[in-house]
């Protein structure tokens, strides 16, 4: 055993691969329909590193490798979530405020319990960082207090339950969906008969519902041929129109215009209906309005499938390589539309190296900028910096000729690898002092305070998210992971939901605010 541990201490790449392999095997084990998934890498690393520490071996993944994994993870999460993130900002302030209020409450409870148990401020600050699993907060508390021992002990003991507790509450939240919660309304296709006498332009109707509605087809009366309407097409009484959108939106529009019709707007002779994969790199990152297949080919895009989620197509929708576009076009032009969009699976895992490297470089640079605050300064860190840049680049799609978005498949692959690498690093670091910390005189006191902090944060976030903010369970699971700034919780939620984009959106929505709040609060607690 000693020979193996010595080899792992000397060969850090071999150590990393073994941690990834052992953790992945454990993560695949299912117990009562529950499996940890990628999060098991963290616990495997803690266990193996603790075993090595008890025998005098330092089994630790180098920090540089861990940070590389972290920035790969946060940047790709940002790129994938960027288009949805900025569209959600109008309602995103409420979850952010809820997260900030939760941290202030948790910090106050931690200080009160710490004083009751006779703990020093640096130890309480480290316990706060561990309970909310935030390494930059630990670094900030250590620097501000000048104590390298106290914060680390508090962090090491509180960290493990900080992950387990949030994994448990994420499971509870997601199981609420299994009990009948449907989340976002699925897209539907409905034919509606117009009963109104007033003339309604299609463009005005679509704009009224802010990108949640597509008018796909139109027939004036019973015998007229089917048309593909434009923004200037006017709906008249007796028209049959095809609507695509969320069920609740389509139902509201149907009631506004007239009534649901049993007729089907299908005319196989004139039009073709096809789902086409966007693989033309020249079009990636452009909006559907800029691509302009309606003007060029007389075609309509009614919905876009990204990953496993159908999204409503609208003029401002920013496309990505790998998007599958549901197209209705005249049969004579469908071939040209298909050729224009690409419709090839080859190259969908390719990454534009210039845009990818540019995004990572700018993100890391943003993370090291010192931001002055009363009494000192703080930096966002590489994780928050790359996440913010990823969000912006994901929304922009391209900068001039450089494509800065990524195909979903490539982004998810890099995200998982980066996340696993960081979890192996974090677990090996926490495991070094875990056995000694848990057996110290402070061990049980820190464990109780850490448990109280994590549980309180989990209960408040889950309760406020579900019953006050009425959040979808999948997005709430992402918010919980983002508030904890914990890749293991996000990995677990992604695994349970099949990488539903709502999980990543919730994570990206609160992560930057959560990171900043934890860093600042840890410094305040450390000097009280």
N, C-alpha and C positions, 0 to 999 in steps of 0.2 A: 504493500500500500504506500509506504513512504517513497519508494522509487517512482511510482506513478505520480504522486503528488509533487515530487521534485521535478519531474519532467514537465508537468503542467505549469509549474511556477516558472520554468525557463522558457517554455514555448507558448507564448500568449495566444498565437493564432490557433494552435491546437486546442488550447483551453477554451477559446471562444467557440470553436466548432463543436466541441463536446457539450458545452453549456447549451448551445442551440439545439443539438440533437436530443439530449436528455430531456430538456424542457419541452420540445415538440412532441416527444413520445408521451410524456406525462400529460400534456395538454390534450392529447387525443383520447385519453381514458375518459369514459363517460360513466358518471355515477348518478343514478336516478334522473336520467335525461339531462344532466348538467355536466358540462365539461369546461375546463378553464381556457382551453385553446392556447393562443400564443402567450397569455399571461403566465402560464406555468413556467416559462423560461426564467422569469424573475425569481420565483420560489426555488427552482432548481439551482440557480446561481447563488442564492443566499445559503442554501443547504450545503453545497459543495465548498463554497468559500469558508463557511463556518467550520466545516470538517478540517479543511486545510489549516485554518488559524489555530485550532486546538492542538495540532501536531507541529506547529511552528512554521508553516508554509504560507506565503502570501500569494494566494490565487486571486489575482485581480486583473481584469481586462483594462488595458491602458485608457486613460481619460480621452486621448485623442480619437481612439476608435469609437468610444461611447458617444462623443460629441458628433462625430461624423454620422453615426447611425441616427442620432436625434435630429440633426438638421435635414437628413434625407426624409425622415418621417414627417416632420412638421411642414417642410416645404411642399411635399406632394399632397398632404392633407389640405394645405392652403390652395394649391392650384386646382384641385378637384372641387373644393367648396366655394371658390371665388365667385363664380357667376350667381350662385344662390345666396351667398353671404350678403352682397351689397343690395340685392333685392329685398332682403329681410331686415335691413337695418332700421327701417321705420318702426318695426315692432321689436327690434332687438334690444332697445334700451331697458325694457322691463326685466328680462333675465339677467342683464349685466348688473342692474341695481340690486336685484335679489341676491346675486352672488356676493357683491361687495358687503351688503348688510349682513349676510351670513358669516362672512369672515370676521367682521368686527365683533359680532356676537360670540363667535367661537373663541376669538382672542380674549375677550373679556372674561368668559367662563374659565379659560385656561389660566389666566392670571389669578383669578380668585382661588381656584383649586391649588395652584402652585404655592400661593402664599399660605394656604391652609396646611399644606404638607411640608412647608419650610424649604421649598426649592428656590434656588437663585434665579434671577431674571434670565441669564444666558441659557440655563437648562430649560426653562419654560419656553424660551424662543425656539430652541432646537426641537422641543416636543411639538410645538405649533407647526414647524416646518415638516416634521416627520408625519404628524397626523394628517396633514394636507399634502404629503408626498411631494415636496418642492425643494429640490437641491439648491437652486439659486437663492431661495430664502434662507437656507442653512448657511450658505456662504456669506450672505449679507449680515446675518446675525453674528456669525463668528468674527467678521471684520469689524463690525460696529462695537461689539463688546470687548474685543481683544482677548477673548477666551476661546481657545481651540478645543478644549476638552468637554466642557459642559454642554454646549449646543450639539456636539457630535453624539454624546451619550443619549441625550433626549431624542435626537433624530433617529438613531439606530433602533431604539426600542419601540418608538411610536410608528415607525415606517411600515412595518409588516401589517399591522391591523389597519393602517391607513389605506392600504391596497385592498385587503380582504373585505373590509367593511363597505367600501364603495363598490366592489364587485357584487357583493350581496344585494345592495340596494338597487343596482342596475338590473340585476336579475329579477327582482320584485317588480320594478317598473315595467320591464319588457313583458313579464308574464301577465300584467294587466291587459296588454293588447291581446294576448291569447284568450283572455276571458271575454272577448267580444269587442275590444277597441279596434276600430278600423283605421285609425290614423287619417291621413289625407284622403279626400274623396278620390276614387279612381277615375280615370278619363273614360268618357262614354261618347257614343256617336248616336245622334238622334235626328229624325226628320220631323220638322215642325211646319204646320200650315199657318200662314200669316192671316190674321183676321182683322188687323188694324186698317183703318182708312188713311191715316196719315202716312206719308212717304218717309221711310227710314233708310238712310245711306248705310251700307255695310260697314264702312270705315268708322262712322260715328258709333255704331253698335259695338264694334270690337274694342274701340278705345275706352268705352264706358266701363268695360270689365278688365282693363289694365293687363292685357296679355293672357287672360285666362279663357279666352274664347276664340275659336276659329270658325268662320263660315266657309265650309268646304265646297259645297255644291248648291246650285239653284236651278229651279224650273219654274217658269212663268206659266201657270195653269197646268192642265192635265196632259195636253198633247205637245207642248213645246219641247224642244231638245234640252238636255241638261247643259248648264253653263258653269264655268268656273268664275265666280264673282270676283270683282276687284273692289277696292275701297270706294270707288265712285258708283258702284252698282246700287240702284235704289230698290228696296223691297216694297212690293205692292200687295194689296189685298188679294188673297188667293194663291200667292206664291208658295212653293214648297222649298224649304231651305234645309240643308244639312249642317248641323251644329256639332262641334267637337269641343269638349272641355270637361272639367270636373262635374260630377253628377249634380251637385247642388247648383252650380252656375247654369248648366244647361236647363235644369228644371225651372229656374227663375226666368231665364230668357224665353223659354217656351211659353210660360204664363204671360210674359210681357207682350210677346208677339201674337200669340193666338193659342193653339193647342197642338199636342203631339199627334202626328199623323201615322197611319198604318202603312202608308206608301213608302217604298224604298227607292232612293235616288240612285239607281244602278242602270247604267246603259253601256253594256259591254262593247258595243260596236264602236263608240266614239272615244271612250276614255279607258285608260289603263290605271290600275292601282298597284303600287309596288312599294316595298320598304327597301331603301337604298342606303348603303353604308358610305359615309363621307370619308374618303381616303385620299382626296386631292389635297396635298399640303398647302397649295396656294390659297385654298378657301378656308382652311382651319384658322380659327380665331376671328373670323368675320361674322357679322350678324346675318341673319337670314335676309334682311332687307338689302344688305350690301351684296350678297350672293345673287339675289334678284332673278331667280328662275321663273318667277311669275311674269316678269316683263320680257325676259329673253325667250322663254319656251312656252309661255301661257300655262304654267303648271302651278299647283298649290302644294305647300307642305302643311299637313294638318296636325302632326305631332312628331316629337323626337323621342326616341328611346335611348337613354344613356344608362349604361349598366343594366339594371333590372327595373328601371323606373321610367314610365311614360311621362313626358312633359309636353305642355301645350306649346305649339309653335307660334311665334309672333315675330314681327319685324326686328325687334331689338334683341332677340335670342342670340347669344354668342355661341357659335358652334365649336366643337372639338373634334379632332380626328377620332374615328370610331363611332361617332354618333350615327344612329340609324334613323333616317328620315322617312316618314310615311308620306309618299308623294302621289298626287292625282294629276295626271297629265293627259293631253290628247294622245291617242295611240301612236300617231305619226311622229310625235316629238319625244316619246318616252326613252327611246334609245339614246338620243342626244343628251337628255337630262342625266341618264345613268352614266354616260361617258364623262360628262362634265363633273359630276360629283365624285366619280372614281369607282365606287362599288367594288372595292377589292379588300380582302382580308390581309393581304400581304403588306407588311410595313406598319401595321397598327400598333406593334410593340416598339417601334423605333422612337427614339428620343432625339429632338434637335439639340445637339451638344452645346451649341452656342447659347441658345436661350436657357437651357438647363444650368449651365455653369454660371451664366450671368445672374440668374435669379439667386442661386446659392451664395455667390460672392457678395451681392448687394445685401442679402438678408443677414449674413454673418457680420458685415460691416455695420449695418444698422444696429445689430445687437450689442456691439462693443462701445457704442457712443455713450458717454457718461451724461446723464441728465441731471442737472443741478436741482436739489431740493433743500429746504431749510435744514441746516445741520449737516449737510454732506451732499452726496450724489448717488445715483444708482444707474445701472445699465440694464436694458431689457434682457440681455442674454441672447445666445445664438438661436434658441428655440423660438422665442417670441419674434425675433427679427426675421427669421426665415418664414415663419407662418404669415406675418404681415405682408411680406413681399410676395409670397406665394398667392395670397388672396388677391392682391392687386394684379399680378401677372395672369392669374386664372381668369379674372374679369376682363382684362385687356385682350387676351388671346394672342396678340402679336404687337411688336413694336417695329413699325416700318416693315421691312422684309423678314424680320426675325420672328419666328413662331415661338412664343413663350408659354403656350398652353401645352398640355400633354394628353395623349390618349388615356382613357380610364384604365385600361388593362395594364399599361406600363406604369402609370402612377400608383396603382394598387400594389403591384409587385414590388416596386421600390419602397413603398410605404411599409409593407410587411417586413421586408428585410431590414430596413432602418430601425423599425420599432423593436424587432427581436434583438438586434445588436445592442441597442441602448438598454433594453431590459437586462441583458446579460451583464453589461457594464454596471448598471445600477445595483443589481443583485449581488455581484461580486464585491462591490464597494461596501454595501450595507452588511454583508456577511462577515467582513473582517472583524468588526467589533461587536457582532451580535451576541455571541455566546458570553463574552466578558461583561457586556452591558446588562444582559438580562439577569446575571447572577450577582450584580453589584447591589449595594445597600439601597441605591436609588431605583433599582429595577422595577419593583412593584408599584411604587408611587408614580413613576413616569408612565408605566403601562396603563394605570387607571386613568390618568389625566389624558393620555393619548386616545384611549378608548372613548372617553367622554367627548373629546373634541371631534373625532371622526364621526361618531354616532350622531352628535348634534348637527353637524354640517349635513350629513346624509338625510336626516329626518326633515330638516328645514327645506333643503333644496327639493327633495322629492315632494313634500307637502305643498310648498308654494307653487312648484312647477305644475303639479297635477290639478290642484283645486283652486288656486288663485289665478295663475296665468293660463290654465286650460291647455297646456302643451301636449302635443302628440307624444306618446310614450317613446318612440324612437328618437325624436329630437331631444326629449328630456334626458334620455340615457346619454346622448352626446354632450348635453349641457353638464351633466354630473361628471363625466369624464374630463371635460374641459375645465370645469371649476376645480377639479382635483389636479389639473395639469398632469394627468397620469396616462401614459400610453397603454398600460396594461388594461385599464378599464375601457378605453376606446377599442382596443383589440378584442376584448370580450364582447362588447356591444356589436362591433362589426361582424364578428363570427356568428353571433346569434341572429343577426338580421340580414346576412348575405351582402354586407357592405352597402346597405341602404344609404343613399346620399343624405338623408335627413339626420343620420347620426353624425356624420362629418360636419354638417352644417351647424348643428347644436354645439359641437366641440369648438369649431372655429369662432362661433359667435361670442363665446365668453372667455376663451383661452387668454387672449392678450390682457384683458382687464384683470383676470384672475392672477396672472403672473405678476403684474405690476403691484396689485394689492397685497399679495403675500410677501413680496420682497420688502415693501415699505412697512407693513405691519410687523414683520419679524424684527426689523431694525428698531422699531419703537419699543416692542416688548423687551428686547435685549438690554435696554438701558433704563428701564423703569425702576 
